[in-house]
């Protein structure tokens, strides 16, 4: 794209960016973005090929490095999130792992919050130490613990907010200030909030990662992820790793994600309204011990939610008495809500974190971060909430 087109895109509002950002039309003038399903590209001369491999020509080389459909998705998401550059990955976990490994070396140190998605916890606790990278876990809400954990060799901090599945919030601006004072960078997993609900770069994040499988697709169709940051980070650190290790997004999946971005805001706000309705309903149910959603006044970090988020999101967690047996009885009684470990979908989904997303953690580790055997995580979709409440009533009746 020419500089004038990029400048025009950056002047658009967020909704226009979601629908039109990054669009490249071929000579056929298609209205919907084209799918370029090819693996390679041809050159009009060996000189052109040589120039592209040297980085002197910005044309495409190989779809592992870049592809027109993928590039449209990357540009659109970067525009939406306020980032200079984006690299789309095959999955959300590929985004997390690639983002961290691109900036870390043996002898470095990473600080992470204790409450993480299970696979993220595995990367921090198991994989990084294999390569000589030291890691420390802190209570994400405790700023003193973040300060105390910083070392001269600390190069990055990693956390998600809201956290999965406890919906714990972390003060992004405060942690960013602590991190930057220590000479390190903030890598933020913004999957629960999306760019619609939380403006991570404005709050101080340096690198933001997403599982596009969640709200961006939002209809359970495709896997995908994304890493966003500065052009310097993309060019100097991210590009060398991704070119030679290949965690790239397929063109077909990128096309699906482009279509998902067009309706992201419309879907997400309806899901958020539904979620808050369900969360408030759950607070009235006698057989619920605790309800966790940042938009509820009862949430311990409700005030922080109001400061750094537009809404508490589409996920609510709640605790039923009786542990695993009771939770399973509840799940088995449902007729409408699907049991699935995915989230951010148009369909309402529910899972038991202790035996699914966080099953690899020891019971005492789960207890420390507030994931008990009676906790259920509910990702609320687009259905009528009266039907969702009726289905939840079936679960409560089974208790």
Residue pairs with C-beta under 8 A, 6 or more apart in sequence:
1 22
1 24
1 75
9 17
9 20
9 21
9 22
9 75
9 79
10 79
12 20
12 21
12 79
14 80
14 196
14 265
15 265
17 76
17 79
17 80
18 76
18 80
18 261
18 262
18 264
18 265
19 261
19 262
21 75
21 76
21 79
21 80
22 71
22 72
22 73
22 74
22 75
22 76
22 79
23 33
23 72
23 76
24 33
24 34
24 68
24 71
24 72
25 34
26 34
28 34
32 259
33 69
33 72
33 255
33 258
34 68
34 69
35 69
35 251
35 252
35 255
36 63
36 67
36 68
36 69
36 251
37 251
37 252
38 63
38 67
38 251
39 62
39 63
40 61
40 62
40 63
41 59
41 60
41 61
41 62
43 49
43 52
43 59
48 57
48 59
51 57
52 58
52 59
52 60
52 61
53 61
60 66
60 67
60 68
63 70
63 248
63 251
64 243
64 246
64 248
65 243
65 248
67 248
67 251
67 254
68 251
69 251
69 252
69 254
69 255
69 258
70 88
70 248
70 249
70 250
70 251
70 254
72 254
72 258
73 88
73 249
73 254
73 255
73 257
73 258
73 261
74 85
74 86
74 87
74 88
74 226
75 86
76 258
76 261
77 83
77 86
77 88
77 195
77 210
77 212
77 216
77 226
77 228
77 261
78 84
78 85
78 86
78 228
80 195
80 261
81 195
81 199
81 200
81 201
81 208
81 228
82 195
82 199
82 201
82 202
83 201
83 208
83 228
83 229
83 230
84 229
84 230
84 231
84 234
85 228
85 229
85 230
85 231
85 233
85 234
85 235
86 226
86 227
86 228
86 234
87 98
87 226
87 227
87 234
87 238
87 239
87 242
87 248
88 212
88 224
88 225
88 226
88 248
88 249
88 254
88 257
89 95
89 98
89 224
89 225
89 226
89 227
89 242
89 247
89 248
89 249
90 223
90 224
90 225
90 247
90 248
90 249
90 250
90 253
91 211
91 213
91 223
91 224
91 225
91 247
92 191
92 209
92 210
92 211
92 212
92 213
92 214
92 223
92 224
92 225
93 119
93 120
93 123
93 211
93 225
94 225
94 247
95 209
95 210
95 211
95 225
95 226
95 227
95 247
96 119
96 120
96 123
96 158
96 189
96 209
96 225
97 123
97 127
97 247
98 227
98 238
98 241
98 242
98 245
98 247
99 187
99 207
99 209
99 227
99 238
100 110
100 123
100 128
100 156
100 158
100 187
101 241
102 233
102 237
102 238
102 240
102 241
102 242
103 155
103 156
103 185
103 187
103 207
103 233
103 237
104 110
104 128
104 131
104 133
104 155
104 156
105 133
105 155
106 131
106 132
106 133
107 132
107 133
107 153
108 133
108 134
108 153
108 154
108 155
108 156
109 133
109 134
109 135
109 136
109 151
109 153
109 154
109 155
110 124
110 128
110 133
110 134
110 135
110 136
110 154
110 155
110 156
110 157
110 158
111 135
111 136
111 137
111 138
111 146
111 149
111 150
111 154
111 156
111 157
111 158
111 184
112 120
112 124
112 135
112 136
112 137
112 138
112 157
112 158
112 159
113 137
113 138
113 139
113 140
113 158
113 159
113 160
113 163
113 168
113 170
114 137
114 138
114 139
114 140
114 368
114 369
115 140
115 160
115 163
115 164
115 166
115 168
115 369
115 370
116 124
116 158
116 159
116 160
116 163
116 164
116 189
117 160
117 164
117 189
117 357
118 357
118 358
118 359
118 360
118 361
120 158
120 160
120 189
121 358
121 360
121 361
122 360
124 135
124 137
124 158
125 135
125 137
128 135
129 135
134 153
136 149
138 145
138 146
138 148
138 149
139 145
140 159
140 161
140 163
140 168
140 170
140 175
141 168
141 169
141 170
141 171
141 301
143 171
143 174
143 175
143 178
146 157
146 175
146 178
146 179
147 178
150 178
150 179
150 182
150 184
151 182
154 179
154 182
154 183
154 184
155 184
155 185
156 184
156 185
156 186
156 187
157 175
157 179
157 184
157 185
157 186
157 187
158 187
158 188
158 189
159 170
159 175
159 188
159 189
160 188
160 189
160 190
160 191
160 192
161 168
161 169
161 170
161 172
161 188
161 190
161 192
161 193
161 198
162 168
162 169
162 192
162 193
162 294
162 312
162 313
162 315
163 169
163 170
163 192
164 191
164 192
164 315
164 353
164 357
164 377
165 315
165 317
165 351
165 353
165 357
165 358
165 371
165 375
165 377
166 292
166 317
166 369
166 370
166 371
167 192
167 292
167 293
167 294
167 299
167 312
167 313
167 315
167 316
167 317
168 301
168 370
169 294
169 301
169 304
169 305
169 308
169 309
171 304
171 308
172 186
172 188
172 198
172 200
172 203
172 204
172 205
172 308
173 203
173 204
173 308
175 186
175 204
176 186
176 203
176 204
176 205
176 206
177 204
179 185
179 186
180 186
180 204
185 206
185 207
186 204
186 205
186 206
186 207
187 205
187 206
187 207
187 208
187 209
188 200
188 205
188 207
188 208
188 209
189 208
189 209
189 210
190 198
190 200
190 205
190 208
190 209
190 210
191 209
191 210
191 211
191 214
191 215
191 344
192 313
192 315
192 343
193 200
193 309
193 313
194 210
194 215
194 216
194 264
194 268
194 344
196 264
196 265
196 268
196 269
196 310
197 268
197 272
197 309
197 310
197 311
197 313
198 308
198 309
198 310
200 208
201 208
201 228
203 308
206 229
206 230
206 233
207 227
207 228
207 229
207 233
208 227
208 228
208 229
209 225
209 226
209 227
209 228
210 216
210 225
210 226
210 228
211 224
211 225
212 222
212 224
212 225
212 226
212 249
212 257
212 260
213 222
213 223
213 224
213 225
213 342
213 344
214 342
214 343
214 344
214 345
215 264
215 267
215 268
215 271
215 314
215 344
216 224
216 257
216 260
216 261
216 264
216 344
217 224
217 256
217 257
217 260
218 260
218 263
218 264
218 267
218 344
218 345
218 346
219 260
219 345
219 346
220 342
220 345
220 346
220 347
221 256
222 252
222 253
222 256
222 257
223 253
224 249
224 253
224 254
224 256
224 257
225 249
227 238
229 238
242 248
249 257
267 346
267 382
268 314
269 311
270 382
271 314
271 344
271 346
271 380
271 381
271 382
272 295
272 311
272 312
272 313
272 314
274 314
274 380
274 381
274 382
274 383
274 385
274 388
275 293
275 295
275 312
275 313
275 314
275 315
275 316
275 380
276 293
276 295
276 296
276 311
276 312
277 385
278 316
278 378
278 380
278 385
278 388
278 389
278 392
279 291
279 293
279 295
279 296
279 316
280 296
281 385
281 389
281 392
282 288
282 291
282 316
282 318
282 392
283 291
283 296
283 298
285 392
285 396
287 320
287 321
287 396
287 399
288 318
288 319
288 320
288 396
289 318
289 319
289 320
289 321
289 374
290 318
290 319
291 298
291 316
291 317
291 318
292 299
292 316
292 317
292 318
293 299
293 312
293 313
293 315
293 316
293 317
294 301
294 302
294 304
294 305
294 309
294 312
294 313
295 302
295 305
295 311
295 312
295 313
296 302
296 312
299 305
299 312
305 312
314 343
314 344
314 379
314 380
314 381
315 343
315 344
315 377
315 378
315 379
315 380
316 377
316 378
316 380
317 353
317 375
317 376
317 377
317 378
318 375
318 376
318 378
319 372
319 374
319 375
319 376
320 326
320 327
320 330
320 374
320 376
320 396
320 399
321 374
321 399
322 329
322 374
322 399
323 372
323 373
323 374
324 352
324 354
324 355
324 373
324 374
326 374
326 399
327 352
327 373
327 374
327 375
327 376
328 352
329 395
329 398
329 399
330 376
330 395
330 396
330 398
330 399
331 339
331 350
331 352
331 376
331 395
332 398
333 394
333 395
333 397
333 398
334 350
334 391
334 392
334 394
334 395
335 391
335 394
336 348
336 383
336 387
336 388
336 390
336 391
337 348
337 349
337 350
337 378
337 388
337 391
337 392
338 347
338 348
338 349
338 350
339 349
339 350
339 351
340 349
340 350
340 351
341 349
341 351
341 356
341 357
342 349
342 379
343 349
343 377
343 379
344 379
345 379
345 381
346 381
346 382
347 381
347 382
347 383
348 378
348 379
348 380
348 381
348 383
348 388
349 378
349 379
349 381
350 376
350 377
350 378
350 379
351 357
351 376
351 377
352 375
352 376
352 377
353 371
353 375
353 376
353 377
354 366
354 371
354 372
354 373
354 375
357 377
358 366
358 371
361 371
366 372
380 388
